[in-house]
Amino acid sequence: MKMKLENAFYVEPDGIASGLALWWSQEVKLSVTHHDKNFIDTIISISGEPEWFGTFIYAPPYEDEKQCFWEKLGALRNDVNAKWCVMGDTNILASPTEKYGGSPFDHNNFKWYHEFLERTFLMEIQSKGGAYTWSNQRSEEEEICEKLDRVLTSLEWGFLFPKTIVVIDAAIASDHAPIVLLLNGVTKRGKKEFKFESRWTLEEECANIFQEEWTSSEERNRRGTFRVKLRRTKVKLWNWNREKFGKNKISANDLVNEIKVLQEGPLSSMNAGKLRDLKTELTKL
């Protein structure tokens, strides 16, 4: 798979509604303990670290289903000292500040959610990035933005991962913004590995680099000539790629950053159009 996640678990959709998918890599030891149409409950251990409970949710948006869901979710753990993390779409507004536009905030909306928190002693990890995670993607008077997606953890889980941060990323192909849970905070990137990219073969300059390096008579009779030519070719390809395609990579990052900025505030009709154009340009790039 392109995501390099070898394992998967699915909850099939009910008609055109619901449906859940969970993927994980080989370094993650994960077993599914319970599941239904609105959640997948698991036991997780990463790289031999202590086990913890991870529950991935898509809470029902319908009022007549919310009580059953939050009561069922709360019944998963009887031990308030369990290492437990719940993350996903809660379909709940916890305060008036989590909503922009549309009908007024309904204080009865979070009744069952509030009782769930009191029963389990879970706490929300405050997120960084935009103020909202969902938008109806309309502009001006019709725009509605809400914070529906969040991460809840127990105190014991927090002791296990004290550097954890939650980031709201850019919404590119969905009306929901992805939430990213970083267990060890922000880490520095390692040295970038050299990888040959298939798109290079479409460029005449790429063929010229190979032609130049592999037909050279220099050092023909010296030991290690093959390795020397490989190394020189790699360096030339790397530099050529940076000069020719480097602007595209910078542009992609710039586009994502522009999308994030627009998502953080109310959209005018002009900004809504600009957001659509940015997403189209990013997809093409």
C-alpha contacts under 8 A as a table, 3 or more apart, distances in Angstrom:
res1	aa1	res2	aa2	distance
1	M	4	K	5.20
1	M	5	L	6.43
1	M	6	E	7.03
2	K	5	L	7.87
4	K	25	S	6.83
5	L	8	A	7.79
5	L	23	W	6.02
5	L	24	W	5.13
5	L	25	S	4.36
5	L	26	Q	7.29
6	E	23	W	7.38
6	E	24	W	6.51
6	E	25	S	5.41
6	E	26	Q	6.47
7	N	23	W	5.56
7	N	24	W	5.29
7	N	25	S	6.17
7	N	26	Q	7.30
8	A	21	A	7.26
8	A	22	L	5.56
8	A	23	W	4.35
8	A	24	W	6.45
9	F	21	A	5.94
9	F	22	L	5.19
9	F	23	W	6.54
10	Y	19	G	7.55
10	Y	20	L	5.71
10	Y	21	A	4.57
10	Y	22	L	6.36
11	V	19	G	5.36
11	V	20	L	4.92
11	V	21	A	6.41
11	V	35	H	7.69
11	V	36	D	7.15
11	V	37	K	6.42
12	E	18	S	7.89
12	E	19	G	4.96
12	E	20	L	6.77
12	E	37	K	7.71
13	P	16	I	6.32
13	P	17	A	5.70
13	P	18	S	5.01
13	P	19	G	3.72
13	P	20	L	7.29
13	P	37	K	7.34
14	D	17	A	5.29
14	D	18	S	6.10
14	D	19	G	6.84
14	D	37	K	7.71
18	S	37	K	6.29
18	S	38	N	7.02
18	S	58	Y	7.65
19	G	37	K	6.38
19	G	38	N	7.80
20	L	37	K	7.30
20	L	38	N	7.57
20	L	39	F	7.53
20	L	40	I	7.85
20	L	58	Y	7.80
24	W	28	V	6.46
24	W	30	L	7.88
25	S	28	V	5.61
26	Q	29	K	7.23
27	E	46	I	6.27
27	E	47	S	5.63
28	V	44	I	7.01
28	V	45	S	6.01
28	V	46	I	4.63
28	V	47	S	6.34
29	K	44	I	5.71
29	K	45	S	5.05
29	K	46	I	6.11
29	K	47	S	7.74
30	L	42	T	6.57
30	L	43	I	5.65
30	L	44	I	4.59
30	L	45	S	6.52
31	S	42	T	5.49
31	S	43	I	5.41
31	S	44	I	6.82
32	V	35	H	7.52
32	V	40	I	7.01
32	V	41	D	5.88
32	V	42	T	4.33
32	V	43	I	6.58
33	T	40	I	7.95
33	T	41	D	5.65
33	T	42	T	5.30
33	T	43	I	7.07
34	H	40	I	6.19
34	H	41	D	5.05
34	H	42	T	7.09
35	H	38	N	7.60
35	H	39	F	5.54
35	H	40	I	4.45
35	H	41	D	5.90
36	D	39	F	5.62
36	D	40	I	6.77
38	N	57	I	5.74
38	N	58	Y	4.98
38	N	59	A	5.71
38	N	60	P	6.98
38	N	69	F	7.71
39	F	55	T	6.74
39	F	56	F	5.52
39	F	57	I	4.26
39	F	58	Y	6.10
39	F	59	A	7.67
40	I	55	T	5.66
40	I	56	F	5.28
40	I	57	I	6.55
41	D	53	F	7.30
41	D	54	G	6.04
41	D	55	T	4.30
41	D	56	F	6.49
42	T	53	F	5.69
42	T	54	G	5.15
42	T	55	T	6.00
43	I	51	E	6.51
43	I	52	W	5.68
43	I	53	F	4.62
43	I	54	G	6.09
44	I	51	E	5.36
44	I	52	W	5.37
44	I	53	F	6.12
44	I	54	G	6.57
45	S	48	G	6.06
45	S	49	E	5.61
45	S	50	P	5.93
45	S	51	E	4.56
45	S	52	W	6.62
46	I	49	E	5.44
46	I	50	P	7.80
46	I	51	E	7.86
51	E	83	K	7.96
52	W	82	A	7.69
52	W	83	K	5.03
52	W	84	W	5.99
52	W	85	C	7.82
52	W	157	W	7.32
53	F	82	A	7.75
53	F	83	K	6.03
53	F	84	W	4.63
53	F	85	C	6.18
54	G	84	W	6.02
54	G	85	C	4.96
54	G	86	V	5.98
54	G	87	M	7.94
55	T	84	W	7.80
55	T	85	C	6.27
55	T	86	V	4.72
55	T	87	M	6.48
56	F	86	V	5.98
56	F	87	M	5.26
56	F	88	G	5.70
57	I	86	V	7.27
57	I	87	M	6.21
57	I	88	G	4.91
57	I	89	D	6.12
57	I	90	T	7.10
58	Y	88	G	6.04
58	Y	89	D	4.88
58	Y	90	T	6.31
58	Y	91	N	7.69
59	A	66	K	7.42
59	A	69	F	7.04
59	A	89	D	6.02
59	A	90	T	4.96
59	A	91	N	5.74
60	P	63	E	7.89
60	P	65	E	6.28
60	P	66	K	6.11
60	P	69	F	7.41
60	P	90	T	7.88
60	P	91	N	6.71
61	P	65	E	7.78
61	P	66	K	7.38
61	P	91	N	5.62
62	Y	65	E	5.59
62	Y	66	K	6.53
63	E	66	K	5.40
63	E	67	Q	7.78
64	D	67	Q	7.05
65	E	68	C	5.67
65	E	69	F	6.35
66	K	69	F	5.13
66	K	70	W	6.22
66	K	112	W	6.99
67	Q	70	W	5.51
67	Q	71	E	6.11
67	Q	112	W	5.65
68	C	71	E	5.31
68	C	72	K	6.02
69	F	72	K	5.17
69	F	73	L	6.10
70	W	73	L	5.00
70	W	74	G	6.03
70	W	112	W	6.25
70	W	113	Y	6.37
70	W	116	F	6.14
71	E	74	G	5.12
71	E	75	A	6.26
71	E	112	W	7.75
71	E	116	F	6.92
72	K	75	A	5.20
72	K	76	L	6.87
73	L	76	L	5.56
74	G	77	R	6.45
74	G	116	F	5.88
74	G	119	R	7.06
74	G	120	T	6.48
75	A	78	N	6.62
77	R	80	V	7.23
77	R	82	A	7.44
77	R	120	T	7.70
79	D	82	A	5.50
80	V	120	T	5.86
80	V	121	F	6.63
80	V	154	S	7.65
81	N	154	S	7.31
81	N	155	L	7.41
81	N	156	E	6.05
82	A	154	S	7.10
82	A	156	E	6.45
82	A	157	W	7.43
83	K	153	T	7.82
83	K	154	S	6.12
83	K	155	L	7.56
83	K	156	E	5.10
83	K	157	W	4.23
83	K	158	G	7.97
83	K	160	L	7.90
84	W	153	T	5.69
84	W	154	S	5.49
84	W	156	E	7.67
84	W	157	W	5.73
85	C	151	V	7.14
85	C	152	L	5.74
85	C	153	T	4.39
85	C	154	S	6.67
85	C	157	W	6.93
86	V	151	V	5.80
86	V	152	L	5.01
86	V	153	T	6.24
87	M	149	D	7.50
87	M	150	R	5.78
87	M	151	V	4.29
87	M	152	L	6.14
88	G	149	D	5.34
88	G	150	R	5.84
88	G	151	V	6.72
88	G	179	I	7.81
89	D	148	L	5.66
89	D	149	D	4.22
89	D	150	R	6.67
90	T	148	L	5.56
90	T	149	D	5.69
90	T	150	R	6.95
91	N	148	L	4.96
91	N	149	D	7.18
92	I	109	N	6.87
92	I	110	F	6.04
92	I	113	Y	7.41
92	I	147	K	7.93
92	I	148	L	5.62
93	L	96	P	7.44
93	L	98	E	6.11
93	L	99	K	7.25
93	L	109	N	6.94
93	L	110	F	6.41
93	L	146	E	7.34
93	L	147	K	6.60
93	L	148	L	6.34
94	A	98	E	6.94
94	A	110	F	6.00
95	S	98	E	5.65
95	S	99	K	7.78
95	S	105	F	7.71
95	S	107	H	7.93
96	P	99	K	5.78
96	P	105	F	5.57
97	T	100	Y	7.60
98	E	131	A	7.30
98	E	132	Y	6.76
98	E	146	E	5.51
98	E	147	K	5.14
99	K	105	F	7.24
99	K	132	Y	7.67
99	K	144	I	7.45
99	K	145	C	5.79
99	K	146	E	4.49
99	K	147	K	6.67
100	Y	143	E	7.84
100	Y	144	I	5.58
100	Y	145	C	5.02
100	Y	146	E	6.36
101	G	104	P	7.92
101	G	141	E	7.39
101	G	142	E	7.34
101	G	143	E	5.96
101	G	144	I	4.60
101	G	145	C	6.64
102	G	142	E	7.21
102	G	143	E	7.23
102	G	144	I	5.55
106	D	109	N	5.36
107	H	110	F	6.64
107	H	111	K	7.75
108	N	111	K	5.45
110	F	113	Y	5.08
110	F	114	H	5.91
111	K	114	H	5.24
111	K	115	E	6.40
112	W	115	E	5.09
112	W	116	F	6.16
113	Y	116	F	5.01
113	Y	117	L	6.42
114	H	117	L	5.21
114	H	118	E	6.38
115	E	118	E	5.07
115	E	119	R	6.16
116	F	119	R	5.19
116	F	120	T	6.15
117	L	120	T	5.29
117	L	121	F	5.38
117	L	122	L	5.46
117	L	123	M	7.19
118	E	121	F	5.44
118	E	122	L	7.70
120	T	154	S	7.93
121	F	154	S	6.51
122	L	152	L	5.82
122	L	153	T	5.12
122	L	154	S	4.64
122	L	155	L	7.29
123	M	152	L	5.20
123	M	153	T	5.44
123	M	154	S	6.34
123	M	155	L	7.81
124	E	150	R	7.05
124	E	151	V	5.69
124	E	152	L	4.30
124	E	153	T	6.41
125	I	150	R	7.63
125	I	151	V	5.82
125	I	152	L	6.14
125	I	153	T	7.23
125	I	165	I	7.40
125	I	166	V	6.83
126	Q	165	I	7.90
126	Q	166	V	6.88
127	S	150	R	7.86
127	S	165	I	6.99
127	S	166	V	4.72
127	S	167	V	5.40
127	S	168	I	6.57
128	K	165	I	7.77
128	K	166	V	6.19
128	K	167	V	4.78
128	K	168	I	6.07
129	G	167	V	5.89
129	G	168	I	5.05
129	G	169	D	6.85
129	G	260	K	7.87
129	G	264	E	7.68
130	G	133	T	7.26
130	G	168	I	6.05
130	G	169	D	7.75
130	G	260	K	7.14
130	G	261	V	7.94
130	G	263	Q	6.66
130	G	264	E	4.61
131	A	147	K	6.89
131	A	264	E	6.00
132	Y	135	S	7.65
132	Y	145	C	6.08
132	Y	146	E	5.06
132	Y	147	K	4.27
132	Y	148	L	7.53
132	Y	263	Q	7.94
132	Y	264	E	7.11
133	T	145	C	7.55
133	T	146	E	6.18
133	T	147	K	4.81
133	T	148	L	6.06
133	T	149	D	6.06
133	T	168	I	7.05
133	T	176	H	5.53
133	T	177	A	4.89
133	T	178	P	7.49
133	T	179	I	7.99
134	W	145	C	5.70
134	W	146	E	5.30
134	W	147	K	6.18
134	W	148	L	6.61
134	W	149	D	8.00
134	W	175	D	5.66
134	W	176	H	4.48
134	W	177	A	6.28
135	S	138	R	7.75
135	S	143	E	7.42
135	S	144	I	5.74
135	S	145	C	4.42
135	S	146	E	6.48
135	S	175	D	5.60
135	S	176	H	6.82
136	N	143	E	6.38
136	N	144	I	5.66
136	N	145	C	6.75
136	N	175	D	6.58
137	Q	143	E	6.65
137	Q	144	I	7.65
137	Q	175	D	6.83
137	Q	272	A	7.48
138	R	142	E	5.84
138	R	143	E	4.71
138	R	144	I	7.40
138	R	267	L	7.77
138	R	272	A	6.99
139	S	142	E	5.72
139	S	143	E	4.80
139	S	266	P	7.98
139	S	267	L	5.33
139	S	268	S	5.37
139	S	269	S	5.05
139	S	272	A	5.90
140	E	143	E	5.57
140	E	266	P	7.57
140	E	267	L	6.08
140	E	268	S	5.04
140	E	269	S	6.08
143	E	266	P	7.66
143	E	267	L	7.24
147	K	150	R	7.88
149	D	179	I	7.11
150	R	179	I	7.29
151	V	166	V	7.51
151	V	181	L	7.90
153	T	157	W	6.20
153	T	158	G	6.76
154	S	157	W	5.21
154	S	158	G	6.37
155	L	158	G	5.01
155	L	159	F	6.44
156	E	159	F	5.13
156	E	160	L	6.52
157	W	160	L	5.05
157	W	161	F	6.46
158	G	161	F	5.17
158	G	162	P	5.39
158	G	164	T	7.81
159	F	162	P	5.41
161	F	164	T	5.70
161	F	183	L	5.92
161	F	184	N	6.83
162	P	184	N	7.78
163	K	183	L	6.45
163	K	184	N	5.13
163	K	185	G	5.18
164	T	181	L	7.15
164	T	182	L	5.53
164	T	183	L	4.37
164	T	184	N	5.43
164	T	185	G	5.14
165	I	181	L	6.19
165	I	182	L	5.40
165	I	183	L	6.74
165	I	184	N	7.73
165	I	185	G	5.53
166	V	179	I	6.79
166	V	180	V	5.62
166	V	181	L	4.75
166	V	182	L	6.23
167	V	179	I	5.76
167	V	180	V	5.09
167	V	181	L	6.66
167	V	182	L	7.87
168	I	177	A	6.42
168	I	178	P	6.01
168	I	179	I	4.72
168	I	180	V	6.38
169	D	177	A	5.83
169	D	178	P	5.32
169	D	179	I	6.14
169	D	180	V	7.06
169	D	260	K	7.20
170	A	177	A	5.65
170	A	178	P	6.86
170	A	256	V	6.58
170	A	257	N	7.84
170	A	259	I	6.35
170	A	260	K	5.11
170	A	263	Q	7.58
171	A	174	S	5.87
171	A	175	D	6.55
171	A	176	H	5.97
171	A	177	A	4.15
171	A	178	P	6.50
171	A	259	I	7.75
171	A	260	K	7.74
171	A	263	Q	8.00
172	I	177	A	7.65
172	I	279	K	6.19
173	A	279	K	7.88
174	S	177	A	7.05
182	L	185	G	5.21
182	L	186	V	7.04
184	N	187	T	7.28
194	F	234	K	7.60
194	F	238	W	7.58
196	F	200	W	7.86
197	E	200	W	5.76
197	E	201	T	7.97
198	S	201	T	5.82
198	S	202	L	7.83
199	R	202	L	5.60
199	R	203	E	7.54
200	W	203	E	5.50
200	W	206	C	6.07
201	T	204	E	7.50
201	T	206	C	6.31
201	T	207	A	7.09
202	L	206	C	7.95
203	E	206	C	5.58
203	E	207	A	7.20
204	E	207	A	5.37
204	E	208	N	6.43
205	E	208	N	4.97
205	E	209	I	6.33
206	C	209	I	5.23
206	C	210	F	6.68
206	C	237	L	7.27
207	A	210	F	5.28
207	A	211	Q	6.13
208	N	211	Q	4.92
208	N	212	E	5.99
209	I	212	E	5.20
209	I	213	E	6.24
209	I	233	T	7.05
209	I	236	K	7.22
209	I	237	L	7.32
210	F	213	E	5.28
210	F	214	W	5.85
210	F	233	T	6.80
211	Q	214	W	5.57
211	Q	215	T	5.92
212	E	215	T	5.81
212	E	216	S	6.29
213	E	216	S	5.57
213	E	229	K	6.38
213	E	232	R	7.48
213	E	233	T	6.42
214	W	229	K	6.80
216	S	220	R	7.96
217	S	220	R	5.40
219	E	222	R	5.22
219	E	225	T	6.47
220	R	225	T	6.46
221	N	225	T	7.58
222	R	225	T	5.96
224	G	227	R	5.37
224	G	228	V	6.16
225	T	228	V	4.97
225	T	229	K	6.10
226	F	229	K	5.28
226	F	230	L	6.28
227	R	230	L	5.04
227	R	231	R	6.12
228	V	231	R	5.17
228	V	232	R	6.16
229	K	232	R	5.15
229	K	233	T	5.95
230	L	233	T	5.15
230	L	234	K	6.07
231	R	234	K	5.11
231	R	235	V	6.30
232	R	235	V	5.18
232	R	236	K	6.21
233	T	236	K	5.17
233	T	237	L	6.02
234	K	237	L	5.15
234	K	238	W	6.03
235	V	238	W	5.09
235	V	239	N	6.22
236	K	239	N	5.23
236	K	240	W	5.98
237	L	240	W	5.03
237	L	241	N	5.94
238	W	241	N	5.22
238	W	242	R	6.27
239	N	242	R	5.16
239	N	243	E	6.31
240	W	243	E	5.20
240	W	244	K	6.04
241	N	244	K	5.16
241	N	245	F	5.44
241	N	246	G	6.73
242	R	245	F	5.60
242	R	246	G	4.48
242	R	247	K	7.98
243	E	246	G	5.70
243	E	247	K	7.73
244	K	247	K	7.34
245	F	248	N	5.40
245	F	249	K	6.89
246	G	249	K	5.31
246	G	250	I	6.43
247	K	250	I	5.09
247	K	251	S	6.00
248	N	251	S	4.97
248	N	252	A	6.20
248	N	285	L	7.28
249	K	252	A	5.15
249	K	253	N	6.48
250	I	253	N	5.26
250	I	254	D	6.17
251	S	254	D	4.92
251	S	255	L	6.04
252	A	255	L	5.14
252	A	256	V	6.33
252	A	282	L	6.28
252	A	285	L	6.99
253	N	256	V	5.20
253	N	257	N	6.23
254	D	257	N	5.09
254	D	258	E	6.17
255	L	258	E	5.07
255	L	259	I	6.22
255	L	278	L	6.35
255	L	279	K	7.94
255	L	282	L	6.52
256	V	259	I	5.07
256	V	260	K	6.26
256	V	282	L	7.74
257	N	260	K	5.07
257	N	261	V	6.32
258	E	261	V	5.15
258	E	262	L	6.33
258	E	278	L	7.89
259	I	262	L	5.24
259	I	263	Q	6.17
259	I	275	L	6.34
259	I	278	L	6.91
259	I	279	K	7.66
260	K	263	Q	5.11
260	K	264	E	6.36
261	V	264	E	5.36
261	V	265	G	7.33
262	L	265	G	5.97
262	L	266	P	7.79
262	L	267	L	7.16
262	L	271	N	7.15
262	L	275	L	7.02
263	Q	266	P	7.50
263	Q	267	L	7.76
267	L	270	M	7.76
267	L	271	N	5.52
267	L	272	A	5.69
268	S	271	N	5.08
268	S	272	A	6.05
269	S	272	A	5.09
269	S	273	G	6.35
270	M	273	G	5.28
270	M	274	K	6.28
271	N	274	K	4.82
271	N	275	L	6.02
272	A	275	L	5.08
272	A	276	R	6.44
273	G	276	R	5.21
273	G	277	D	6.30
274	K	277	D	5.01
274	K	278	L	6.09
275	L	278	L	5.10
275	L	279	K	6.30
276	R	279	K	5.27
276	R	280	T	6.24
277	D	280	T	5.10
277	D	281	E	6.09
278	L	281	E	5.09
278	L	282	L	6.06
279	K	282	L	5.05
279	K	283	T	6.13
280	T	283	T	5.16
280	T	284	K	6.36
281	E	284	K	5.21
281	E	285	L	6.16
282	L	285	L	5.02
